[in-house]
Amino acid sequence: MNHQAKKKKRNSNDAIREYLALGLVPNLGAYRIKLLMQRVDHPQEIFRLGGKELMSIDGIGPVVANAIQKFNDWDEVDKLLKQTITCSAEIISYRDEAYPSLLREIFDPPILLWLKGDSGILDTPGVAVIGTRRATKYGLKKAEEFSAGLVRHHLTVVSGLAYGVDAAAHKATVAAGGKTIAVLGSGIDNIYPGKHRELAKNIWESGGAVISEFPPGTNPDAGNFPVRNRIVSGLTLGTLVIESGLEGGSMITARSALDQNREVFAIPHSLDNENGKGCNAIIKRGWGKLVQHMDDIIDELPVTVTKGEHEATVKKSSWKSVQLDDLSQSICGSLEKNTLPMHIDALSEKLELPSHRLLPKLLELEMMDCVRQTAGKKFELK
């Protein structure tokens, strides 16, 4: 089914002014705003809370509480709304139905997203394809090959519109007839780099989307890009690092993916390639899976593609189709109820069994491809 036809019905945006206002409050930030929103039905109520009520919320101290109470820059809020209309963008809030569900799961999801293109694409299964701006011919070739491969598996390609690997991934996706999302480190009206304005237009006109958490008029300051990288990884089921040095945005994005409990993949490189040392380090340290073929990615993703379908769908838990004993079923049932991996101690407490009894059974479940172990003795369904 066409993405436009499946586009979600948008909630009323009567709260957008309040969300914009909260974004202008000094030192508040996305995570604290999320905590505040959990205490009220409408963000307008936040500005009516007293100082003691505000400070009773985790992370809200006297300075931030005072800044919320004294906020009165509604002219700036209306200016941002006008700029949004002028540049033909739309705003999606954290509580809108159109807000991407995977992004909502991360620690500090952006409260607002400015968007040009199809908002329906934000909630489709996807993979981030990222890498250095100074990509080699090998890196560019692999970015193109794997992006086209993801399109063939009906997956959305997410990247950052930068020079090098990002641009190659976006272009290859559009050329292959796929959908891609570009995440900006600047305002939606300030496409960066400027040479990629035409590419951005091609993305949203081909059924993809260009998005930003930064208000219109925001310049592409260096500090914005590490912040936006959590969105690149947060939108996706996994992140593929095509080519990267030991430092830089790609490594930050890979770490964000790990923190968000998403898959990480890396292309191996020659020892002589300085721009590939980051990928080799990811593989060596066990942060991500070495990738040589598309199947190395597809096999690890919790999606499947049915013949004749045009979209990937979330896989059903495989443990229910396997004949398991009572303890194994209890373990899998407990893991299924948690969106994040469970530490062995938490699982032991929940099932009221010592960990030494659970570990052999968990190993057995791993061998049966029902469960996987992540770092720190944590377990999740596969």
Summary of the structure (lengths in Angstrom):
residues: 382
radius of gyration: 21.9
end to end distance: 27.6
largest distance: 63.8
contacts: 1298
relative contact order: 0.09
helix: 45%
strand: 14%
